[in-house]
Amino acid sequence: MNPTSLAKNAHPESGKARMEALRAVLQGRQRLLVLTHNNPDPDSLGGAVGLQEFARKVCGVESRFAITGRILRAENQAMVRELGIEMDRLESIVLEDFDCFALVDTQPGFGHTFVPPNVTVDIVLDHHVCAESVARLRDVSFADVRPDIGATSSMMAGHLLEAGVKPSREVATALAYGIKTDTADLSRNVSDLDLKAYDYLFPYVDRQRLVSICCPRLPAAYFQTLKDALSKVRLYDGVTLCSLGRTTSAEMVAEVADLLLRMEGVRAVFCGGLVDNAYYMSVRTELGGDAWRLIRDAMEGENGTCGGHGSVAGGTIQLGTGDSRTLKRLERRLERNILRSMGVSGSNAAVFGDADD
């Protein structure tokens, strides 16, 4: 996707020109507020602190980072703790104190993203596909949306590199970890920029803290949730479906999907779970797959939003009620759509849970 077509102030394609366009939007601003999706993952956390570093070191603009949800996954919590990432609750922020607003690793209108109604977004940095991007981003001063890039953190690192910034160890580690997670250690959806960004960051990375982030201790509840999820796996011909049912964490949906893709013979994984009255879905495909197309097919006719790139996609469906009957009906509809999209018969499912599950 051509990011210049998405910005009110179009700018050339080169990395230097993109960086200068971002600088121009921030220049002269007093204070920046950085937002992302509700429950930030490493790529959004890395991209957010990277933008704060750019604003401060390149433009002399101070900033705050605010979230609406929670940091859920153990690795994400370790990332925040080890790197001292400072965040405010959005509801505690006085919006009038800021004259510039940015969305990182998401876009206006995405179902897992809240933008206060009176806020005009000035900056969007993202790498997800969205069919309505052009319309939603028409009035954004700087919209850098590149689905061909593996991680938003790579895009932000590219802007720092072009500006000649030496990142702090904390910011470099955050950006590097964001790249690692969204590209599966530089093995998935990797572009030349992802490789270049990681090479740029690596000399500044705190490797001891990076190890601590990657391998945190996990509570017993994590393994119970994983056990329950695996007992509900349904195996078709190269397609794996899994429902977590009602769960406390949308992050766990994505984590189980990542795990199941490692199963021999699997071409695609569809994993879902209900958090409050929102149903979260993660789609993973083998390398070369089109997860974005698959999740669109799966969600056909549903009230939700989705986005993705390459072999990774996710979506959210809003339900009027979270009762078990509504959930089961939704999952039956999704299963039919998924199997039709994959060209798989629905009559030969296998399970490896207990017989009465």
Secondary structure, DSSP 8 states (H G I E B T S, - for coil): --GGGG-SS---SSHHHHHHHHHHHHTT-SEEEEE--SS--HHHHHHHHHHHHHHHHHH--EEEEEESS---SHHHHHHHHHHT---EEGGG--GGG-SEEEEESS-TT-TT----TT----EEEE--B-TTHHHHTTT-SEEEE-TTSS-HHHHHHHHHHHTT----HHHHHHHHHHHHHHTTTTTSS--HHHHHHHHHHGGG--HHHHHHHHS----HHHHHHHHHHHTT-EE-SSEEEEEEEE-S-HHHHHHHHHHHTTSTT-SEEEEEEEETTEEEEEEEE-TT--HHHHHHHHTTTSSEEEEEETTEEEEEEE-S---HHHHHHHHHHHHHHHHHHHT--TT--EE-S-TT-
